[in-house]
């Protein structure tokens, strides 16, 4: 069963392949170009990570082509044509193999939700143990962002191909920036719009780009403010129950440009397998006038052993050994 939780959010978001000699990555280097195992820039924006049977899978917006601002735009809704959702695989979170475009746009059907002229953002994939299907949730929209729907696709393999099923407004309510979180009991929750059992949280607070994780017996949500493509302060909230109430903890980022989330926007939090209390905060560094060249900012979340206070300090270069120092 998929249950949904509302946050007050208005979605406004969002490299060609030039082959160079592949080189094994030993460090995360936020804001730099990250190459896959074939030496091509990783192209997976607004993405999410699935861990399945010993492998991490990274899904994201596959942005190819020129970034344009539509002539009728009344705000900065820069866009590229929808190409689809890319998939990369990794055993160590540092070296990623391109598995291809797992969900492809449908250029032959102008009425399709995933026609190149439409909007596809923030794909997240979960595994349904009952159906043995991989289920992709995403933000589906019209070019003017008036549709505001959740889209769903399924596949038999984590690398696809995914088959697009439909887009809809859950319970008749707009769905834009969204994420999906699977709890320990296997129940999946979509954070954005309601259907069946739901609650509305952060009423009157303009937040978007939610990323949810669980530490101990508490649930945490990382999000950004609503300033379009431009960076702002991140915010962390905590709850004893997935349905809330949620308590705002403030900005967890520390270091240079922390008040601007290091010029990034939250997209996902990765639990590192095999390491206790180890999480990676994933942000997109959007380049609104060249979306294809938007970069990635992945940083370790540091958890104080005594207070459980969570911070996200800036590191220009780091690897998973940072968690050994906690």
RASULBEL-V653035 format. One record per residue. N is the residue number from 1. SS is DSSP state (@ for helix, = for strand, . for the rest). NEAR is the number of other ideal C-beta (glycine too) atoms within 12 Angstrom. Layout:
# RASULBEL-V653035
{{N	SS	NEAR} {N	SS	NEAR}}
This chain:
# RASULBEL-V653035
{{1	.	16} {2	=	32} {3	=	29} {4	=	36} {5	=	44} {6	=	34} {7	=	47} {8	.	27} {9	.	37} {10	.	28} {11	.	41} {12	.	36} {13	.	45} {14	.	43} {15	.	32} {16	.	18} {17	.	20} {18	.	15} {19	.	14} {20	.	15} {21	.	11} {22	.	16} {23	.	15} {24	.	17} {25	.	27} {26	.	15} {27	.	22} {28	=	34} {29	.	21} {30	.	34} {31	.	27} {32	.	19} {33	.	24} {34	.	37} {35	=	29} {36	.	33} {37	.	25} {38	.	21} {39	.	23} {40	.	25} {41	=	30} {42	.	41} {43	.	40} {44	.	47} {45	=	46} {46	=	46} {47	=	45} {48	=	47} {49	=	41} {50	=	41} {51	=	26} {52	=	27} {53	.	14} {54	.	13} {55	=	25} {56	=	35} {57	=	43} {58	=	46} {59	=	51} {60	=	46} {61	=	44} {62	.	44} {63	.	42} {64	.	26} {65	.	20} {66	.	16} {67	.	25} {68	=	21} {69	=	20} {70	.	20} {71	.	9} {72	.	10} {73	.	17} {74	.	11} {75	.	18} {76	.	22} {77	.	30} {78	=	29} {79	=	35} {80	.	38} {81	.	27} {82	.	38} {83	.	33} {84	=	37} {85	=	47} {86	=	43} {87	=	44} {88	=	41} {89	=	33} {90	=	31} {91	.	20} {92	.	23} {93	.	36} {94	.	30} {95	.	28} {96	.	38} {97	=	28} {98	=	32} {99	=	33} {100	=	29} {101	=	30} {102	=	40} {103	=	41} {104	=	28} {105	.	34} {106	.	24} {107	.	16} {108	.	11} {109	.	14} {110	.	13} {111	.	12} {112	.	25} {113	.	31} {114	.	42} {115	.	26} {116	.	26} {117	.	25} {118	.	35} {119	=	40} {120	=	52} {121	=	49} {122	=	47} {123	=	49} {124	=	47} {125	=	43} {126	=	36} {127	=	27} {128	=	25} {129	.	15} {130	.	13} {131	.	15} {132	.	14} {133	=	22} {134	=	35} {135	=	36} {136	=	46} {137	=	47} {138	=	47} {139	=	50} {140	=	44} {141	=	37} {142	.	23} {143	.	25} {144	.	19} {145	.	31} {146	.	18} {147	.	24} {148	.	30} {149	=	34} {150	=	44} {151	=	42} {152	=	37} {153	=	38} {154	=	27} {155	=	35} {156	.	18} {157	.	24} {158	.	33} {159	.	28} {160	.	32} {161	.	22} {162	.	38} {163	=	22} {164	=	33} {165	=	22} {166	=	19} {167	=	32} {168	=	23} {169	.	24} {170	@	33} {171	@	22} {172	@	14} {173	.	25} {174	.	29} {175	.	43} {176	.	41} {177	.	44} {178	.	50} {179	=	47} {180	=	40} {181	=	36} {182	=	33} {183	.	22} {184	.	15} {185	.	12} {186	.	17} {187	.	23} {188	=	31} {189	=	42} {190	=	45} {191	=	55} {192	=	50} {193	.	40} {194	.	28} {195	.	23} {196	.	15} {197	.	18} {198	.	26} {199	.	23} {200	=	23} {201	=	34} {202	.	29} {203	.	15} {204	.	9} {205	.	22} {206	.	22} {207	=	37} {208	=	40} {209	=	50} {210	=	48} {211	=	49} {212	=	43} {213	=	39} {214	=	26} {215	=	27} {216	.	17} {217	.	14} {218	=	24} {219	=	32} {220	=	39} {221	=	44} {222	=	48} {223	=	43} {224	=	43} {225	=	29} {226	.	28} {227	.	24} {228	.	25} {229	.	33} {230	.	23} {231	.	29} {232	.	31} {233	.	30} {234	=	45} {235	=	36} {236	=	39} {237	=	34} {238	=	30} {239	=	29} {240	.	16} {241	.	19} {242	.	33} {243	.	22} {244	.	26} {245	.	18} {246	.	34} {247	=	19} {248	=	24} {249	=	24} {250	=	20} {251	.	27} {252	.	39} {253	=	38} {254	=	25} {255	.	22} {256	.	16} {257	.	25} {258	@	25} {259	@	20} {260	@	24} {261	@	41} {262	@	37} {263	@	31} {264	.	41} {265	=	49} {266	=	52} {267	=	47} {268	=	47} {269	=	39} {270	=	34} {271	=	30} {272	.	32} {273	.	23} {274	.	15} {275	.	23} {276	.	15} {277	.	23} {278	.	28} {279	=	38} {280	=	39} {281	=	48} {282	=	47} {283	=	45} {284	=	43} {285	=	35} {286	.	40} {287	.	27} {288	.	32} {289	.	18} {290	.	23} {291	@	37} {292	@	33} {293	@	29} {294	.	39} {295	=	31} {296	=	43} {297	=	40} {298	=	46} {299	=	41} {300	=	38} {301	=	41} {302	=	30} {303	=	29} {304	.	14} {305	.	13} {306	.	7} {307	.	10} {308	.	19} {309	.	19} {310	=	37} {311	=	28} {312	=	41} {313	=	25} {314	.	30} {315	.	30} {316	.	17} {317	.	19} {318	=	28} {319	.	25} {320	@	26} {321	@	18} {322	@	25} {323	@	23} {324	@	14} {325	@	15} {326	.	22}}
